[in-house]
Amino acid sequence: MKKLYVAIFLLLICTVGKAQTNFNQDQLGAWYMYFFTKKFQNSQFGIQGDYQYRSWNLGSDKEQLLLRTGLTYTPKNAVITFTAGYAFISSGAFGEDDLNTAENRIYQEALFPQKIGGRFFLTHRLRFEQRWVENQDFRTRYRYNLFLNVPLNKTKLEKNALYLALYNEIFINGQKEIGDGRSVQFFDRNRTYLGLGYGLQNNLRVQSGWMKQTTNEWAKGQLQFSLHHNF
């Protein structure tokens, strides 16, 4: 199973290399991500967050740098987790342009898992964002993400587990007007992902896959490489 995972990982790298030949906005990009969660000892509170570097290509042309951290609360005798947090996002322009746009964001979310049968691990995430984007009016956005993890050689997401990872997330803007006579549509974007993951430890997983992001103006494929840490 380890050899299979390595082979798929190398295949994805080769795909990126081929995509670099014709450099345009539709070429394959790459996202590098670290996700973490931690529950405080003898407490219903904890922290979670993610740090991401997103590139228009394999890594030299910055699309976004995203830094996000939140305080979590899990009620007693419940599986749902609530989070309130803050994110800073620096977005770069495509190509050789050095233009960067800064965004400050606060968010609230609800996360609740669901298990179907012996191997299907679903997670629902509802997120509400309040956004202060440089040179735009105050904005809000609603997001819903459905995750599905399916262990292939075990029944749990634990050490040495190889698993299939899928998700779909839809983004809806809270308003159309963004200032200076500019407007956006209520539909913001959709992300669909398919990947493979592997449990390095019971609390540490590595994952890689392909995501298709679709907006009103363009659709783009992205490779995703992520580390998921629960400590």
N, C-alpha and C positions, 0 to 999 in steps of 0.2 A: 504493500500500500504506500509506503514512503517513496519507493521508486516511481510509482504512478504519479504521485503528487509533484515530485521534482520534475518529471517529464512534462507535465502540463504547464508548470511554472516556466520552464525553458521555452516551451512552445509559445507562450504569451510574450516572452521577451523577444523572440524572433519576429513575431507579428508586429511588435512596435518598431523594430528595426526596419522592416519593409515599409511601414507607414511613413517613415521619415523622408522617403525619396521625393514625394510630391507634397511640399509643405503648403497647406492651405487650411482654412478654418475648419474644414470637415475632416482633417486628419485625426488619427487616433491620439488622444492625450493620455495623461497618467495622473492619478491621485495617490498620494502617500499619506497614510493616516494612522494615528494612534488613539485608541479609545480606552478609557479607564473608568472603573467604578470602585468605590470603597465605602463600606458601612462602618460607622464608628462603633467601637466595642460597647456592648450593653446599651445601645441607643437605637432609636428608630430613624435617626438621621444619618446622612452620609454625603459623599460628593461623587460627582461624575463629570466627565468631560471628554473632549476630543480635540486633537491638534492635527491640522491637515495642511499639506502643501499640494496645490492643484496646478497642473501645468497644461498649457495648450498642446505641448508635444511631450517628449519623453521626460523633460525636466528643466530645460534651460529657459523656456518662455513661460513666465509665471502667469497663471490665470487667477489664482487666489491663494492667499495665506489666511487660514481661519484658526482662531484660538477661542475655545469655548469651555466654560466651566460652570457647574451649577450645584446647588445644595439640594439634596434629595430627602424625601420623607416617605416612609412606608408605614401605614397604619397597622396597629396590632391585629393579628389574625386576618390579614388581607394580603393579596399578592400584588396589588397595584402599587406603583411607586410614582410619587409626584415630584417634580423638579422645577425650581426657579433658578435662572442663571443669566449670565452675561456672555456676549461674544464680541470679538473684534475681528473684522474682516478687511483685508487689503486686497483689492481687485486690480489686476494688471490688464492692460490692453493687449490685444492679439498682435503678434509680430514684433517688429523692432521698436515700436512706440514705447516710450518710458512712462507714459501716463499711468497714474495709480489713483484709485478712488477708495476712500476710507469709509467704513460703516461701523457704527456702534449699535448693538442690538441687545435687548433683553428678551427673555422667553420664558414661557411656562409650558410644562408638558405633563402628560399622563402616560405611563407605560405599564401595560399589563400582559403577562404571558398566558398562553393557552396551549395545552398538549392534546393532540388528537392521536389516538391509538398509542402504539409503543414507541414510535420514532419521529413523529411529526411535531416539531416545536415551533409554534406560532408566537409572534409578539406583535401587539398593536401599539403604535405610538401616535398620540395626538399632540400637536405642538402649536402654540400661538405665539407669534413674534411681533415685537414692536421695534421698528427699524428707523434709525437716523442715518440716512445715506447722504454722503457729501453732495451738495448742490441739488438736493431734492427735498420736497416737503416730507414731513413725518408720514411713515407708512406702516401698515400692519399686514400680516400674512398668516394664513392658516395652512397646516400641513398634516397629512395623514400617511403613515407608513405601515405597511404590512410586511413583516419579516417571516421567513420560513427557513428553518435549519433542519436537515434530515441526515442523521448519522448513517453512514454506510456500512461500517464494520463493527459498530457497537450500538448500544441502545441509549447512551447518554453522551453529552458533549464534554468529554473528559480527556485525560491524557491518552495519546495515541489514537484518538478518534478522527477518522477521515469523514468529512460531512459535506453535503451539498448545501449551498447557501443561496437563497433567492430573496429579493424584496421588490416592492413597487411603492413609490411615494409620489403623491400628487400635491402640488402647491397652488393655493388660491389667494390672490391679492384681496386685501380688505377694501381697497378703494382704487378708482381709476386715475384720478388726477394726482400728479406728482410734482407740480409746480412749473411756473413759466410757460403755461399753455401746453405742457407735455402730458401725455396720458399713457396708461398701459391697460391691457385687458385683465379681466378678473382671473382667467386662467394664466398662471405664471409659468409652470413647467411640470414635467413628469419625468421620473427616473425609474428605469427598470434594470434590475441587476441579476446576474447569474455568475456564481463562483464556486470555488472549492475551499474548504478550510481544514486545518489540521490542529489537533490539540497537543501543544508542546508540553504543557502541564495541565493539571486539573483547573487551574485558574488563568491559563495563558494560551491563547489560540492565535494562529496566523492564518490569513485568508487572502486569496487573490481571485480576481474575476474581471468581468466586462460589464460595463454599465452604459445604457443608451439614455442620454438626456435629450428631451424634446421640449422646445419652447415654441412660441408663435412665429419666431423668425428663423430658427435653425434647429437641426438635430445633429447630435455629435456623440461619437463613441468614446468611452474612457476606460482605460485599464485602471483597476483599483488594487492596491496592495495595502493591507491593514493588519495591525496588531491589536488584539483585544485582551485587556488585562483587568482581572478582578482581584483586588488585594485587600 
